[in-house]
Amino acid sequence: MTAPAIPAGEDMPALRQLCIFLAVLLGAGGLANGAYMLVSPVGWYFAVPGVTTTGPFNQHFIRDIGIIFLFLGAAFLIGAARRETRLVLWGGATLWLACHALFHIWEVAAGICGPSALLRDFPAVSLPSLIGAGLTLFALRDRRAARNP
């Protein structure tokens, strides 16, 4: 006699809820940051620790990146709501976040910034990429479980 099949992804409801919560948090944060960058690039430039040490104010560049953050936020939120799109949306958003974090590490390795920049930037740069990686791995596992009940 075999055990009854548990619907794919329903075997760990607490993990699923945590992942959805984190995706909504990343999504809302991305939208808020992107909106701030678009509406008040000068305010954003002076409000975010360390930004003023990376180069002169550039309204166009800040707004360009603001648009990217709107897309990242939307990707995490839509993925939280639509299971079938989760892997692609979270994976794509995480790829950008990871490249951004790696670029910050490269700046330290190249001597452009001191190592203290990594600690200062960790909450807003590296942590979101690590959370995104975890969410993407969850989405991959969830998709595999859905295909192989």
RALINWO-V318227 format. One record per run of one state. SS is the DSSP state (A for helix, B for strand, O for the rest). FROM is the first residue (numbers start at 1). TO is the last residue. If there is no record, write none. Layout:
ss | from | to
SS | FROM | TO
SS | FROM | TO
//
This chain:
ss | from | to
O | 1 | 12
A | 13 | 39
O | 40 | 40
A | 41 | 47
O | 48 | 50
A | 51 | 53
O | 54 | 58
A | 59 | 81
O | 82 | 82
A | 83 | 109
O | 110 | 115
A | 116 | 121
O | 122 | 125
A | 126 | 147
O | 148 | 149
//
